[in-house]
Amino acid sequence: MEKKQKKIFVILITAAILIAVLPFLTLKDASFGGSDDAGSAMAKKINKEYEPWFEPVLESLIGGEIPGEIESLLFCIQTGIGVGIIAFYMGRLYERRKLGMDTEKL
């Protein structure tokens, strides 16, 4: 790697680490609720007799509420799988165009 490329690499890695760490240091007492919780709370506020139609599948299997950290982990895994699938097919399209192949038969 050239010296300029190494410098850019170090700057980008430092920026990524700061983006990941700074929120934990600056937002000590912040609470980040999910949109599901906010929707349920608003529905109860509008209609006092509101009853959810069903219980989340994992919560019914384990007999209680899933911890927030595990819920976030599952969401991140789901996101990673989705991004991987999209990136895979975008790479295939790019390679087909690069090689001059027919892109209609994907």
N, C-alpha and C positions, 0 to 999 in steps of 0.2 A: 504494500500500500504506500502511496505517496504521502508525504508529510501533510499536505493540504487535506487529503482524504481522511487521514487519521484524526486531524483536528476537527473536521466536520463530524466524524463518527463519535468522538468523545463529547462534543457539544450536544449532539442528538441524544446520546445515551443519558447524559446528565439531565437534559430537559425531560426525558421520559421518566426518570427516577423522581424528579421534582414534581411532575404532574401527578405521580402516584402517591407521593408521601405528603405533600403540602396540605391536602384536604384533611388528613388525619391530625396534623399538627395545629391547624387553624380552626377547625370546626369541632371542638371537643364535646360540646353538649348539644350538638345538632341531632335532630331525629329525622330520619328519612323513611317515611311511611310509603308503602306501595300504593299504586293506583287502585288496586282491588279494595284495600282497606278504606281508602278515601271515598270510593263509590258506595260501599256499603254504609258508611257513616252518613253520607249525604242522603241516601235512600231512607235510612231510619229517621233522619231529621225531617224529611218531607212527609213521610208516612210512618207514623209510630207503630203500625201493625205490620211493617215489612218483615218478611221471612225469606231467607235465601232459598232458592229452589233446590240446591244440592250442596253437598259438602265436598271439598277437594278430595280427590282420590287418595293421595298419600296420607292426608290427615285421617281419613277413615281407616286406612290400613294400619297405621301406627297408634291409633287411638288418642291422638292429641294434635296440637299445633306443631308444625315444623319450625325449628329454630330459624331465625332470620339469616344466619350465616349459611346454613344448608340451603335455604331457599335461594339465596343469591348465587351460591355455587351451582345449583341446578340450572338457574337462568343463564349463567355464564357458559356452562357446558352446552346448553341448547344454542346459544348465540354462536359459539365456536363451531359447532357442527354445521349450522346454517351458512356461516361465512365460508367454511371449507368447501361445502358443496357448490356454492356460487362461484368461488375462486377456481375450483376445478373445471367447471363448465366454461368459464370465461377463458381459462388457459387453453382448453380444447378448441374453442372458437378462434382464438388468436393463432394457434398453431396451424389450424386448417387453412386459415386465410394466408398465413405465411407460406405454406406449402402449395397454395393454389388449389386446394381440394374443394369439393362441393359442400357448402355449409348448410344446405337445406335438409340433409339427411342426418340430423343430430339425434 
